[in-house]
Amino acid sequence: MKKTIKMLFVAALAIASAACAREEVLEGGQTRGEARTFTCSFDEETQTKTDITKQGKTVWSEGDKIFVTNGTENDTLTVGSQFAGQRYFEFSTTLEGEIYVVYPCTAAKEVKEGKFTLEVPSEQNGQFGSANISCAVAKDRYVKMRNVTSVIRFNVDPDAAAPVKVVAINSNGNNVAGTFSVDMTSGSPVVSTIEGNNYSAGVTVNVNGDHGNSLYATVIPGTYAAGLTMTALTVDLHNASESKTTVSEKEFKVNAYYDLGSIGANLKPLAGEGSKGDPWQISTVADFLALAYYVNDGHNMKGEYVKLMDNIKTVTTSVGYYDAAINEKKQFVGDFDGNSKTVTLSINQTAKRSCGLFGAIAEGANIHDVTVEGTVNSTFDDAAGVCGLVNAAAGAKITNCVNKANVKSTGNYIGGIAGWSDSGNANELVFDNCSNEGSITGKTMVGGISGTLRTGTVINSKNSGDVIGNCSTGGIVGYGYTGSVKDCSNSGSVTATETNGDVSYIYLDGKYAKQRFGTGWTNGTGGICGYAQNMPISDCKNSGTLKAQNKVGGISGSNYWSSIDRCENVGRIVATHWGVAGGILGWGVTNANIRDCVNNGDVVGEKLEGTQGRWVGGVAGYIQVQIGKGSYSIERCTNNGAVAGDGQGVGGIVGYTHSYNNAPNRIELRNCTNTGKVTNKQGDTGGIVGWQYDFGSWTGIPVDNCKNTGDISAAYGVGGIIGYFNGRVLGSRTNLRNCENHGNILSTKTGKDDGAYAGGIVGRTNGLTTCGTYLWNCLNTGKVQYSDASFKNAYVGGIAGSIYGEIWNCYNGGEVGLVGAETPETALVTVGALAGNLGNNKAHSSYYLVGSSVNPMGTSSKVKANDNVLSAAKDGTLSVSVKIGDQYYNNVVDALNANRGNQTFYYNWTTGPKFSLTGNVGIGDGLDLGNGGKL
């Protein structure tokens, strides 16, 4: 009940005044002026008369704090000893405007224009008036406080068989505690609950053995359709609890008082003895609460067994907890058999405690076969539907568990099954056959199964609930360090609202720079894992929509030393600000592989003002290796989804690769296929790789046996296999072998600046003559075109736009030139059937379809075509016979195979021309795509 007040404000020392640390309550600037004095009293006609003091009224006590505000700034005023027991008081404040007052200070959440948002705590101490809430709007210089809650009185039987620790007062389906609204604009309080706010279906009153005396609880006013249930709980399982329905359907009015009577005379034991053959049996909510308070009193139940016998509703207290405020852990380590039953939670945790069905478990715990429903709301870390904190050095098992509860927290480490989980052995901490269907919302490290997983394994688990966090969000795991994720799936949407941090250092515009300053590079957003380090992911699938500012991938947002094998994505992937998006992986670093993966979902890198939608790929957005830490391999991967970006580096397989070339510090691509359409509003875009960067020497980055059939369009630097190769030191090079393109290649660039740089295999390389792009045994049948007829230096070629390097044993059958019209004669200086420009080395033993372009090379090409570069008719007949070794050949297929010789790595050619794939790698039959050329 509210404490009525009398205090005479004598001087500044009478009431200590300080700025209340509740800045989130208020908006606006400084609103201070000259001091004004107000007289404060209780409204005599409407006060709650729940206790009769010597004065006949409720009064203020020493240490009471009130919250005084004008809706913009605020003061907290503390009652001194000389004012205790008084009915009235005066206080002064320099706040200007209309004045609002709340008791107690901690109840105020927001105050504005006569409307108050207040909070009834879910944990109360039973003292008269301790949780009661009142508020007022000052009129002239007077403040009349009005009680705005309902008050309940009860007592514990003095002859109870065991000390009662707490009394829980619950309602099935009503908001008993939490945040509610009071409108005082009419002068009388109008109370309502606020949709979307955090509520609890019960309050817990700490009794701690206080038997026989009156105890009090405060609840939100309203109609309680199912009435109230009152449960007395001890920490003696043989005298565990008593529960009774004390009020049937009832309206609890504002400023009203209700007596629930006595409880504790008939304490009952928890059935069972805790052994494997005779486990403790949980049949009612009272039984469950008895278990919770037994563990929370320090009994970890090691070696004991608990079995759920029936569905349980309206559970407001977790079993076990970690209290960060005092660094105290009370953990369950026994065996909990959910027996395929369901527990409905209504948890509203405002203390610094972990929470869930189990707030905290430790090594040896075995939680299995339980379903959780309801809500879990928390203002702290480590919240989940099943286990808030799993702190198990020697391991724990969580199997066959289902979470359907919505979990919402303003803290970190939030999950559907577990919030934070760690152990000393990845094989001993196991989540097996678990699923989440509830929506999961937190700050960072948020996951459908586990928010954080350190040294553990998730297998055969799935998420279908929406997952939302600031960063490090994942459909299965938000943040993973050491362990594995296998045979898991996600179909829920996964969203990150803030940047996922930096993408290490990249070389851009002639200098090193970070991609984006953010929250650190160990973050990401993924359908399976947000971030994974030393945590391989295999045989997983995502079908959910993913959206983040950057570093977002269908399987994993960010990987470090973590491979991905046999995974599939069909969900839409969107990076809204800074790119780094991939159908399988957003960003990957060092000594790992992506193998046998398929992406069927669209991948989009959007550009907002001041940002870049760069580094977007059908399989991976950005791959980087570190000096001395091994290679990164992408093998046997396929992209079928549309890929779109708005910045440099967009690719059907990978947007951007950053190699330290010298083996083993390089990025290798083998046997990859893109069928999806790839578009970019800016430049450097390829069917396999958008932008390939190399900071090494002479070894050569391998791009082997790769194929593109999707149409590729971008402003400039457009290639069927690679858009742009950027070698930075002496000898930097990339080797493309057995690569083929059958998609149409288009540069959309227009304007006064020349330079389309479009090629059937490679669009462009940088201008260092010591760096090279080597195209060996490659095939193009797609059209290669540019858009602006005014370009005099378009640099467009059937195999390469403009490169430094070598073209050997290649064939182009696609039309090359201006889109939709004849290529102007003035443009032929940089337009060729094989290459627009070759800066060094040579083009030899290569062929092109007659009519695909006027010349084999642009007429201004620094390196001209060798004599054995010839045109071929549609039927394969060469324009002149060519001598290879001691023999002459008239057919282009025969010539290509003769050049290949006995080098078994290279594919054979057959009629088309096309690859017959009879080299040492087989990835399927070739297609007869030889009818390209000018129509």
N, C-alpha and C positions, 0 to 999 in steps of 0.2 A: 504494500500500500504506500501511497505517496507520503512523503514526509512534509507536513505543513510547516510554515516557517514564521519565525519572527526574528529579525536581526536589525539592529539599529546600526546604520553605517556611520561610524564615528570619524574614521580617518582612513587614509590609504592603507594603514596597517591592519585595519579591521578585517578586510577581505583581501586576500592575495589575488592579484589579477595577472593573468599571463595569456599570451596568444595560444589558443588551443591548437594542437598539431592535427588539424582536420581540414587541410587546405582543399581536399577533394570535394568538400561540402559546398564550397562557395566559388563565385566567379566575380570578376571585376577588379577595379583598382582601389586606391586608398579612399576611404570614406570616413575620415576622422574629423572631429571639430572640437568645440568646447564641451566640457564635461556637463552631463545632465544627471540629475538624481531621480530615481524611480522608487516608489513604494510597492513592495511585493507582498501579496497575501494569498491564502487559499480562498476559493469561492465558497462561502459558508453554506450555500444552499445545495451544492452538488458534491461536496467532498465525500470521499469514501470513508465510512465509519466502521472500519474493520478491526479497530483496536481502540480501547479506551485507556488513555494515559491519565496521569494525575491532573493534567490541565483539561481533560475532556476532549482534546483534539490531538491529531497527529502533529508532530513538530519537527523542526530541523535538528540534525545531529552534527557534532563536530566532524569535519572532513568531507561533508557532502559537497558535491560540485555541481554547479549549474552552467549551462551553455547559453551565452548571450550573444545575439547576432543581429545584424541589420540585413542579412541576406548576401552580404558581400565580404565583410570582415567579422571577426568574432573574438570574444573573450571567454575565458573559463574563470569562474569565481569560486573560491573555496571557503567554506564556513569555518570560522575560528571557534575556539572553545567558549569564548565569552558570549556567543550567540546561540549555543546549543539549548534546545528546549523552548525557544521563542516562537511566537506565532507570526510576527511581521518582521520585515527588514527593509532597509533602504540600501540601494546600491547606486553607484555612479559609474557612468561610462562615457567615453568620448565618441562612441559610435553615433553617426548621424542617421537620420531617417527613422522609419518604423522599426521598433525593437521587438524581437522574438526571443522567448526563453524556453529552455528544455531542461528537465531533470529526469534522470541523471545526465551528465555531460556525454557519456559514452553512448547514449541512446540516439543521439542526433546524427543522421546520415545526410540529410539535405533540408534546407529551410529556405523558402522563397515565397514572398507575397502571400503570407498567411497560410501556406501549405507546408506541412511538415512530413518528412520521410523519417520514420523512427524504427528502432529494432528491439524486439523482445528477445532476450538471450535464451538459448536452448538449455543452458546450464545455470542453475540458480542455487543460492545458498540457504533458502528457507527462512531467512530473517524477515521480519515484518517490514514491508516497504522496500526491500533491497532491490527488487526487480521492477517495482511499479514505476510507471512513466507518466509524467504530466507535462503540459506545455501551455503557453499563453502568448497572446498578442497584446502588447502594451497599448493602453488607451490613455491619452494625455500622459500623465506621469504615474499611472497605476498599472500594476501587473497582477491579474487574478489567475492563478494556476488552476488548470482543469485536468483531472485524471482522465486518461484516455485508454486504459486497459481494463481487463476484468481480473478480479482477485479470487484465488481459491485457497481455502484453509483446510488442513487435515492434521492428524496426529498419528504417531506410531504407538501401538499398544505397549505399555510399560512392561508387560510380561512376555514379550516376544522371546522365542526360544534361542535366538541368536541376534547379535547386534545388526541392525539394519543399516546398510551403508548408504543406499540411495532409495528414493521413491521416484519412479518414472510415471508421468502422467501423459497418456497417449490418446490420440483420436485417429480413427481410420478414415482418411479422406479429407481431413481439415488441416488448415494451417494454424498450428498452435503457437509456434514461435517463428521469428524471422522478421523481415522488413515489411512494414505496413505504412499506409498513408493516413494522415489526419488533416482534414480541411477545417480550419478555424475561421474562415472568412465570414461566416454567419454569426459568430460569437459562441456557438455550441459545436463541440467536436463531432465531425462526421468521419467515421473510420471505414477504410476499405483496404483490401489487399491488392497488391500490384502484380499483374500478370508478368511472368518472366523473372520475378525476383526469387531469391533463395529462401526456402521455408523448411521448417521441420515439423513433423507430425506429432512431436512430443516435447515436453520439457523434463529435465532431470533435476531433482532437488537433492542436494547433498545433505544427508541426515547424520552420518557418522556417529550412530549410537545415541542420538538425542531422542529418547523415548518419552512419551507422555506429554510433552509440551506441544503447543500449537505451532505448526509450520505453514509457510505461505508460498504460493506460486502465482506468477502473473502470466496471463495468456492473451492472445489477440482476440478482441471481441468478435462475435459472429455466431451464426447458427451451426451447431455441431450435430449434423444429422445422425451420426452414429454414436453420439454421446462421448463419454470419456472412460478410459480404463486406467486404473491406478494399480501399480505393481510395486511391492516392497521387495528389495533385493539384499541378500547378504553375501558374504564371501565364504559360506559354509555350504557345500553342495548337498549335504545331508539335511540342511534346513535352508533350502535355497531361496524360496520365493513364495509370495502370496499375491494373487492377482484377482481383481474384481472390477466389474463394471459398476461405476458409482453414479453415473448420470446417463439416462437414456436421451432421446432426442431433446435438445435444449438450446435455447438462445442465450448466449452469454452477452449481456449488454455492457455498453461502455459505463465505467464507473460503478459496476455492480459487484456484489460479493456472494460467494457460494461456499458452503461447507460440505466437504466430501466425506467427513466422518473419520473413522479410525481404521487402521490396517496393521497387520503384523501378528495378529493373534493366531493365525493358522498357517504358519510357514510349512511348506511342503518340500520334500527332498527331490533332487533330480534323479530320475529313474536310472538304474544301472550302477555299475561299479568302476567303469573306465577301462576294463580289460578288453582284449580283442574279442573274446567270446561274449562279453557282457558290457558293451560300451555304454557310456553316458548317453541317455536318450533325450533328444530335444523335440518336444511335441507342441509347445506353445511359445508365444513371444516371451512370456515370463521365463520359461526355461532358457531361451536364447540369451536373454539379458542376464540371467544368473551366470551362464557361461562367460559372457563378456566381462562382467564385473569380477568374476573369480580370476580370470587371466589378467585383467587390468590391475588387480591387487598384487600381482607378482607371481602367480602360479603358472608356470609355462606349460604344464601338462605333458612334459616329456615322457614318452612311453605310454601315454594314455590314448584312449580311443573315444571318439564322439560320433554319434550317428543321428542324422536328422530324420525324424519319423513322420513329419507332416509339413505341409507348406506353412510358412511363417510370414506374417504381414506386419508392417509398421515397425521395423527395427530402426532405432535411432542411435544406437551405440555400437561402435566397432569392437571386435574382439582383438585386444592388444593395441598398442600405439607406440609411436616415437614422438616424444614431446621435445621439440627443439628449444623451447624457451628454457628448459632446465636440463636438457641433454639426458633425458630419461627414456629407456626402452622397456616396454612390457610386451614380450613376444610369445606367440603360440608356437610350440614345436611338436605338437602331437599329431594324430591322424584324425582328419575330419572327413567323414563320409556323408556327402550330401544326399545319397540314396535317391538320386534323380528328382529331388524335391526343389521347390522354389522359395527363396527368401526375398521379400520385398523390403527394400531399404528406403528410409526417409532421413538421410543424414545431412545435417547442416553444420559443418565444422568451421568455427570462427577462431579457434585457438591454433597455436602452431603445432598441430598434431597431424600425423598421418591418419588416413581413414579409408574405409571400405567395409565390406563384410568382415574382413580381417584387417585391422589397422597395421599390424606388424607380425610377421612370422620369421623364424630363424631356421638354422640348419636342422635337418631331420623332419621338418614339417611335411605333411602329405595332405594336400587339399584336393578333393576329387568329387566328381559327379554331383555338382551343385549348379543351379541356375539362380542368377541374381536379377531382380527387377527393381524399379523405382527410381530414386534420385540420390546422387551423392554430390553435395555442394561444399566447396572448401575455399578458404582464403589462404591456404598454405600449400606446401609441396606434398608429394607422395599421396595422391588420391587415386582410387580405382574402384571398380565395382567389386572385385573379389579380394585382392590383397594390395593395400596401399604401399607397404614396404616389405620387400623380400630381402632380408639381410642374412644370407646363409653361406658362411664360409665353407662348410662341408657339403653344401647342396641342399636342395629341396625339390619336391615334385608337385606340380600343379597340372592335373590331368582331367579331361572330360568336364571342363568348367565352361559355363555360358554366362556372359554378361549381357543383360538387356537394359540395365539401368543407364540413365543419362548421367554422365560424370562431368562436372563443371568446376573449374578451379582457376583462381588468379595466380596460382603458384606454378612451379616446375615439376617435372617427373609425373605425368598424369597418364593413366592408361585404362583400358577396358577391363583387363584381367589383373594387371599389376602396374603400379606407378613407377617405383624404383625397384630394380632387382639386381642382385650381385652375388657372386660366390667365388670360391677359389678354384673351381673345377667346372669347365663348361659342360662336361658330360654328366655332372651331378645336379646341376640346376636346369630343370627341364620343364618347358611348357608343352604339353602334348595334347592334341585334339581339343584345343580350346577355341572358343569363338566369341566375338563381340558383335552385338547388334545395336548397342546404344550409341548416342552421340557423345563424343569425347572432346572436351574443350579445356585447354590449359595455356600456359605461357610458353615455355620451351620444353623440348624433349617430351613430346606427346605422341602416344601410339595406340592403335586399336587393341593390341594385346599387351604390350609393355611400353611405358614411356621411355624408360632407360633399361637396357640390358647389358650388364657388364659380366662377362665370363659366364655365358649361359647359352642354351639351345632352345629354339622354338621349332616344333615340327608339327605338320599336319593340322595347322590352325588357320582360322579365317576371320576376316573382319568385313562386316557389311554396314557398320555405322559410320557416320560422318566424323572426321577427325580434324580439329581446328586448333592451331597454335600460332605463336609468333614466328618460330623457326624450329628446325629439327623435328619435323612432324612426319609420321609414317603410318601407313595402313596397318602394319603389324608391329614394328618397332620404331620409336622415334629416334633414339640414339643407341647404337650398338657398338660395343667394344669387346672383342674377343669372344668367339663362339661360332654359331652358325644358325642360319634360318633355312629350313627345308620344307618342301611340299606345302607351302602356304599360299593363300589367295586373299585378295582384297577387292571388294566391289563397292566400298563406300567412297565418298568424295574426301579428298585430303587437301587441306588449305593451310598455307602459311601467310601471315599478314605482314611480316617484316622481312628485310633482306636476310638471306642465309649466309651473309658474310663474304669475305674476300675469296678470290680464286687465284691465290698465290700471285706470282709475278708473270707478266706477259710482255712481249716486245711489241710495241704499238707506236706508229708514227715516229720511228727513229729513236725511241727511248723505252726504258723499262717502266712499267706502271702497274698498279693493282687494278683488277677489274672493277672492284667496288668496295669502298670501305664499309664495314658492317660489323657483325657480332663475332667475327672469327671464322676461320675456314672450316672448322669441324661442325658444320651445320648443313642441312639439306632437307628436301621434301620429296618423299618417295611413296609409291604405292605399297611397297613392302617395308623398306627401311628409309628413314630420313637420312641418317648418316650411319655408315658401317666402317669400322676399322678392325682389321684382322678378323673379319666376320664374313666368310663366304656365304653366298645366297644361291640356292639351287632349286630347280623344279617348282618355281613359283609363278603366279599369274596375277596381274592387275587388270581389272576392268573398270575401276573407278576413275572419275574425273579428278585431275590434279591441278592445283593452281597455286603459284607462289611467285614472289618477286624475282627469284633467281634460283639456280641450282636445284632443278626439279627433274625427276626421272620416273618413268613408269614403274620400275622395280626399285631403284635406289636414287636418292637425290645426290648423295656424295659418298664416294668410296675411297678408302686409303688402305692399300695392301689387302684388298678384298675382291675376290673373283665372283663373277656371276655366270652361272651355267644353266642351260636348258630352261630359260624363263621366257614368258610371253606377256606382252602388254597389248590391250585393246582399248584402253581408256584414252581420253583426250588429255593432252599435257599442255599447260600454258604457263609461260614465264612472263609476268606482266611488266617488269621493269628492266632487268639487266641480263636477260637471256640465260645461257647455260642450261639448256633444256634438252632432254633426250627421251626417246621412247622407252629405253631400258635404263639408262644411267644419265644423270645430269652432269656430274663432274667426277672424274676418276684420276687417281694418282698412283703410279709406281707399282711394279712387281705384281701384276694381277692380269686376269684375262676376262674377256667376255666371249663366251663360246655357245654356239647352238641356240641363239636367242632370236625371237621373232617379235617385231613390233607391227601391229595392225592399227594402232591409234594415230590420230593426227597430233602433230607436235608444233606448237606455235611459240615464237618469241616476239612479244609485242614491244612497241617502243612508245614510252611516254616522254613528255618534254624533259630534256636533259638526260635521258637514258638511252640505252642501246639494246635492241632486240637481237644481239649477236650470239654466236656460238650455239647453234641449234642443230640437232641431228636426229635422224630417225632411230638410231640405236643409242648414241652417246652425244652429249653436247660438247664436252671439253675433256680431253685426255692429256695428261702430262706425266713425264717421268722425271725423276730426280737423279742427279749425278751419283753414280756408284750404287744405286738402289734397284737395279734390274729393269727389265723391259715391261711393256704392256702390250698384250696381244688381243686383237679382235678377230675371231675366226668363225666361219660358217654361220654368219648372222644375216638376217633378212629384214628389210623394212618394206612394208606395204602401205604405210600411212602417208598422208600428205604432210609435208614439212614446210613451214613458212617462217621467215625471219625478217628483221628490219635492222640489219647491221652486218658487219663482216663475219664470215665464217658460218655458212649454213650448208649442211650436207645430208644426203640420203642416209648415210650410215653415221658419220661423225661430222660435227660442225667444225671443230678446231683440234689439232693435235700439236703438242709441243714436245719435241724430242731432243735428247742429247745423244744424237745419232750413234756414237761409238757403242757397238754391242758390248754389254747387254743393256745399254741405256737408250733404247729406242722403242718406237711404237710400230707394231707390225699389223698389217691388215691382210687377211687371206680368205678367199672363198666366200666373199660377202656379196649380197645381191640387194639392189634397190629397185622396187617397182613403183614407188610412190612419186607423186608430183612434188617437185621441190621449187619453191619460189622465195625470192628475197628482194626487198625494195632497194637494198644497197648491193654491195658486191662480194665477190669471192665465194662462189657457191658451186658445189659439185654433186654429182650423183652418188659418190661414195664419200669423199672428204671435201669440205668447203675450203678450209685454209689449213695447209700443212706447213708447220714451222720446224726448222731443223737448226740446232746449234752444235753440230758435230762434224766429223770429218771422215770422208772416204768410204765408210762402211756401207752406206746406202740404206734408206728406209724402204723396206719391202712393201709393195702393194701388189699382191699376186692373186690371179684367178678371180677378179672381181667383175661384177656385171651390173649395168644400169639399164633399165627399160623405161623409167619414168621420164616425163618431160621436165627439163631444168630451165628456169628463167631467173635472171637477176640483172642488175644494172650493168655490171662488168665483171670480169674474172669468172667466166662461166664454163664449166667443163663437165663432160659426161662422167668422168671418174674423179678428177681433182679440179677445183676451181682455181686455187692459187697455191704454188709452192714457194715458200719464203726461206731460202737458205741464208744463214747469217755469217758463216765463217768459211775459210778456205776448204774446199772439198765437200761442202754440204751437198747432199744429193738424195734423190728418191728414185727408186727403180720400180717401174710399172711393167709387169709381165702377165701375159695372157688376160689382159683386161679388155672388156668389150662394152660398147655403148650402143643402145638401140632407141634411146629416147631423143626427142627433139631438143636442141640447145638454142636458147635465145637470149641475146643481150638486149635489154630494154632501154639502155642508156640513150638519151638524146641531149642535144645542147651543143654549145660551142666547143667543149672539150672533147677531143677525139679519144678513142681507146675503148672498144667494146671488149676485146680480149676474150674471145669465145672459141672453144675447141671441142671436138668430139670426145677426146680423152682428157686433155688438160687445157685450161683456159690461159693461164699465164704463170710465169715465174719471175722472181725479182731480177734486177739488172746486174748481179754479180757474175762475171764471166767464169769465176772459179767454182760456181755452184751449178748443179745440173739436174735436169729431169730426163730420165732415160726411159723411153717407151719402146719396149721390145715385144714383138708378137702380139700386137693389139689390133682391135677391130672396131670400126664405127660404121653404123648404117643410118643413124639419125640425122635429121637436118641440123645444120649449124648456121645460125643466122644472126644478123644485127638489125637495128631498127631505124637508124638515122642515116638517110641517103647523103647527108652533107659531110659525113665522116670521110676524110682522106686517109686516115690511119686507123682503120677499124681493128686490125689484127685478129683475123678470123680464119680458122683452118679446120679441115675435116678431122685431123688428129690433134693438132695443137694450135692455139691462138698465137701466142708469142712466148717462146721458151728459150732457155739455154740448156743444151743437152743433145740427145741423140734420138733419131727415129729409125727403127730397124724392123724389117719384116712385118710392117703394118699395112692394113688395107682400110681405105675409106670408100663407102658406098653411098654416103649421104650428101644431099645438096648443100652447097656452101655459098653464102653471100647475103645480100640484102633481102629481108623478109618481104614477100608480096610483090617484088619487082626485080627487074634485071639489075645486077650489081653495076654501078657506074664504073666506067673504064678507069676513072681517076682513082677509084678505091682499090683497084687490083694490085696496087703496089704492096698492100698488106693483107690480101685475101688469097688463099690458096687451097687447093684440094687436100693437101696434107697439112700445111702450116702457113699461117700468115707471116710469121717471122721466126727464123731460127738464128739465135745469136752466136752460137759457137758449135763446135763438133760437126756432125753431119747428119743428113737424111739419105738413107740408102736402102736398097733391097726392099722397097715399099711401093705400093700400088694404089690406084684410085679409079673409081668408076668414071668412064668417059662422060663428060658433060656435067660432072658434079661441080666443077669450077673451071675457069679458063686455063689456069696454070697450076702446076703442082705446089708451087710456093709463091708467096707474094713477090712481086718483081723487085722490091727493094730489100728483100730478105738478105741479111748479112751473109748467111751461108746458103748457097744454092743447092738444088737437088742434084744428086749424083746421076750418072748415066743410067744406072739400073733402077731408077724411079720412073715407072711407066703407067700409062692409063690402060684400062681393060674394058672391053665391051660387056654388055649384060650377060652374054653367054660365057664370059670368062676369058675370051681371046685377048691376048696382049697386043698392044699397038705395034710392037716389034718383038721379035724373039729375044730372049735374054739368056746369056751364058752364065751358068752357075757351075763352078768346077769345070769339068770337061764336057758338059752337056748343055744343049740349048733347050729352052722351054717356051712354048707358045701359049700356055694356059696359066692364068693367075694362081689357081689352086696348086698346080704342080710346082710353080715357082716358089710359092710360099712354103710348101713342104720341103722343097729342095734346100732353101735357105736355112730352114730349121735343122736339117741334117739329122744327126743322131743325138741331139740334145733332148733327151726324153722329158725334161721338165716342161718344155713348151708343148702346147696343144697342137695336134694335127689340124689341118684345114680340109674342108670338104666343099662340095658344090654349094654355092651361095654368093660369094664365099661365106663360110661360117666355120666355127670351131667344131670339130668332131670330138673334142675332149678325150683324146687318146693319149694324153701325156700321163704323168704320174699322179694326177689329181682328178677325180671324177665327181662332178657336182650335178650331173643331169645331162640330158640331151640338148644339143644346140638347136637353135631355131633357124629356119631358112628365111633370112632377112636380107636377101641379096637384091631385092627389087627396088632399092632406094634410087636416088638420083633425081635429076631435074625432070619435072613433068612437062 
